[in-house]
Amino acid sequence: MNRLILIAVSLAALLLLSHCKNKPKEPKDYIDVSSYLKGQLKYIDTVPFAFLKVVQQDSVYTDSQFITKEQVKAILQPFLVKEIEKKNFEENFKEVSFADATIETLTINYEAIDDETPVTRVDIYVNPEKETISQLYLVRHEEKGDSSIVQQLLWKHNKSLVLITSTAKKNQPEKIITEKVIWDEREEN
């Protein structure tokens, strides 16, 4: 009798395990970062604003000038890598989200799973009342010759961008260039 119970329990456990293995994986509901950024590039093609670029090098203002829409697109281009496209994003990044009461947003953080991914971090700030993206923050790493380059991009929805580029070379001080491009300074409604 004990042997029969043991066999029945073993069969039930095997059936349960096989059922769990065959259960389809729920699809992740990641935000399509690549499409959002491409949509923002299309948006700037439609606006009648001038694009003012202000540059700081190591905290000293060095330049300000008006730039073209194509130059704005060129700033964003290095962040539009295949790893952040919708079909690849879910397998290359892990998600953490939390409500941030201090800035009244929902923050969705995506960290790259692989250190070799050029864009290593994506933070999306969502306005919970309007259910829209208010800003996007991306971090990109690149090795070029003897230099290590880290770029941080803060994109404010339909408003502006800030690009901070840190370049480190062995036995030299780090160089930091901050570029701010503004095209719409109107207050939010």
C-alpha positions as CSV (number, residue, x, y, z in Angstrom):
1,M,0.0,0.0,0.0
2,N,2.8,2.4,0.9
3,R,4.4,1.6,-2.4
4,L,1.2,2.5,-4.3
5,I,0.9,5.8,-2.5
6,L,4.6,6.6,-3.2
7,I,4.0,5.9,-7.0
8,A,0.8,8.0,-7.0
9,V,2.6,11.0,-5.3
10,S,5.5,10.7,-7.7
11,L,3.3,10.6,-10.7
12,A,1.4,13.7,-9.5
13,A,4.6,15.6,-8.9
14,L,5.9,14.7,-12.4
15,L,2.6,15.8,-13.9
16,L,2.7,19.1,-12.0
17,L,6.3,19.8,-13.0
18,S,5.7,19.0,-16.7
19,H,2.7,21.3,-16.6
20,C,4.8,24.1,-15.2
21,K,7.5,23.7,-17.8
22,N,5.0,23.8,-20.7
23,K,3.2,26.9,-19.4
24,P,3.7,29.7,-21.9
25,K,5.8,32.6,-20.7
26,E,3.9,35.8,-20.2
27,P,5.1,38.5,-22.6
28,K,6.8,41.4,-21.0
29,D,5.1,44.8,-21.5
30,Y,8.2,46.9,-22.0
31,I,7.8,50.4,-23.4
32,D,9.0,50.7,-27.0
33,V,11.9,53.1,-26.4
34,S,13.2,53.1,-30.0
35,S,9.7,53.9,-31.4
36,Y,9.3,56.7,-28.8
37,L,12.6,58.3,-29.8
38,K,11.9,58.0,-33.5
39,G,8.5,59.5,-32.9
40,Q,10.2,62.4,-31.1
41,L,12.5,62.9,-34.2
42,K,9.4,63.0,-36.4
43,Y,7.9,65.5,-34.0
44,I,10.8,67.9,-34.3
45,D,10.4,67.8,-38.1
46,T,6.9,69.3,-37.6
47,V,7.7,72.1,-35.1
48,P,8.4,75.7,-36.2
49,F,10.9,76.3,-33.3
50,A,14.5,77.3,-33.5
51,F,17.0,74.9,-31.8
52,L,19.4,76.6,-29.4
53,K,22.4,74.6,-28.4
54,V,24.4,75.7,-25.4
55,V,27.7,73.9,-24.7
56,Q,29.7,73.7,-21.4
57,Q,33.1,72.2,-21.1
58,D,34.1,71.2,-17.6
59,S,31.4,73.6,-16.1
60,V,32.5,76.6,-18.3
61,Y,30.1,77.9,-20.9
62,T,32.1,77.7,-24.2
63,D,29.5,78.1,-27.0
64,S,25.9,78.8,-27.9
65,Q,24.4,78.6,-31.4
66,F,21.3,77.7,-33.3
67,I,21.5,74.3,-34.9
68,T,19.4,72.5,-37.5
69,K,16.9,69.7,-37.0
70,E,19.4,67.4,-38.7
71,Q,22.0,68.3,-36.0
72,V,19.6,67.5,-33.3
73,K,18.9,64.1,-34.9
74,A,22.7,63.4,-35.1
75,I,23.0,63.9,-31.4
76,L,20.3,61.2,-30.8
77,Q,21.6,58.8,-33.4
78,P,24.2,57.0,-31.3
79,F,21.5,56.0,-28.9
80,L,19.3,54.4,-31.6
81,V,21.0,51.0,-31.4
82,K,19.4,47.6,-32.3
83,E,19.4,46.5,-28.7
84,I,16.7,49.1,-27.8
85,E,14.4,48.1,-30.7
86,K,11.2,46.5,-29.4
87,K,12.0,43.0,-30.7
88,N,15.4,43.0,-28.9
89,F,14.7,45.2,-25.9
90,E,12.9,42.6,-23.8
91,E,15.7,40.1,-24.1
92,N,18.6,42.6,-23.5
93,F,17.1,44.6,-20.5
94,K,15.6,43.9,-17.2
95,E,12.9,46.2,-15.8
96,V,12.3,47.8,-12.4
97,S,9.5,50.3,-11.8
98,F,8.6,52.4,-8.8
99,A,6.5,55.5,-8.0
100,D,8.6,58.5,-7.0
101,A,6.5,60.7,-4.8
102,T,9.2,63.4,-4.7
103,I,8.9,64.2,-8.4
104,E,5.4,62.9,-8.8
105,T,6.2,60.4,-11.5
106,L,6.3,56.7,-12.2
107,T,9.9,55.7,-13.0
108,I,10.6,52.7,-15.1
109,N,14.2,51.7,-15.1
110,Y,15.7,49.3,-17.6
111,E,19.2,47.9,-17.0
112,A,21.2,46.1,-19.7
113,I,21.7,42.4,-18.9
114,D,24.9,42.2,-21.0
115,D,27.8,44.6,-20.3
116,E,28.6,44.7,-24.0
117,T,25.3,46.4,-24.9
118,P,26.1,50.0,-26.0
119,V,23.1,51.5,-24.2
120,T,23.4,50.2,-20.6
121,R,20.5,52.0,-18.9
122,V,17.1,53.5,-19.8
123,D,15.0,55.4,-17.3
124,I,11.5,56.4,-18.4
125,Y,9.6,59.0,-16.3
126,V,5.9,58.8,-16.8
127,N,3.3,61.4,-15.7
128,P,0.7,59.2,-14.0
129,E,-2.1,61.8,-14.3
130,K,-1.6,62.3,-18.0
131,E,-0.3,58.7,-18.6
132,T,2.4,60.1,-20.9
133,I,6.2,60.0,-20.9
134,S,7.6,63.3,-19.5
135,Q,11.2,62.5,-20.0
136,L,13.7,59.7,-20.9
137,Y,17.2,59.2,-19.6
138,L,19.7,56.9,-21.4
139,V,23.3,56.0,-20.6
140,R,25.7,54.8,-23.4
141,H,29.2,53.4,-23.1
142,E,31.8,53.3,-25.8
143,E,35.5,52.4,-25.9
144,K,37.4,54.4,-28.6
145,G,41.1,53.7,-28.8
146,D,42.6,54.7,-25.5
147,S,39.4,56.6,-24.4
148,S,36.4,55.4,-22.4
149,I,33.4,57.5,-23.3
150,V,30.2,57.6,-21.3
151,Q,27.2,59.6,-22.6
152,Q,24.1,60.5,-20.6
153,L,21.1,61.7,-22.5
154,L,18.1,63.4,-20.9
155,W,15.3,63.9,-23.4
156,K,12.4,66.0,-22.2
157,H,9.2,65.2,-24.2
158,N,8.7,67.7,-27.0
159,K,10.9,70.2,-25.2
160,S,14.7,69.8,-25.0
161,L,17.6,67.5,-24.5
162,V,20.8,67.5,-22.5
163,L,23.7,65.3,-23.5
164,I,26.6,64.9,-21.1
165,T,29.7,63.3,-22.6
166,S,32.5,62.2,-20.2
167,T,35.8,61.1,-21.8
168,A,38.4,59.4,-19.8
169,K,42.0,58.6,-20.9
170,K,44.6,56.9,-18.9
171,N,46.7,59.3,-16.8
172,Q,44.6,62.3,-17.9
173,P,41.8,64.2,-16.2
174,E,38.3,63.3,-17.3
175,K,36.8,65.8,-19.8
176,I,33.1,66.6,-19.5
177,I,31.1,68.3,-22.2
178,T,27.5,69.2,-21.6
179,E,25.3,70.1,-24.6
180,K,21.8,71.4,-24.0
181,V,19.4,71.8,-26.9
182,I,16.2,73.7,-26.3
183,W,13.3,74.1,-28.8
184,D,10.3,74.7,-26.6
185,E,10.5,76.6,-23.3
186,R,6.7,77.0,-22.9
187,E,5.3,75.8,-19.5
188,E,3.3,72.6,-19.4
189,N,-0.5,72.9,-19.3
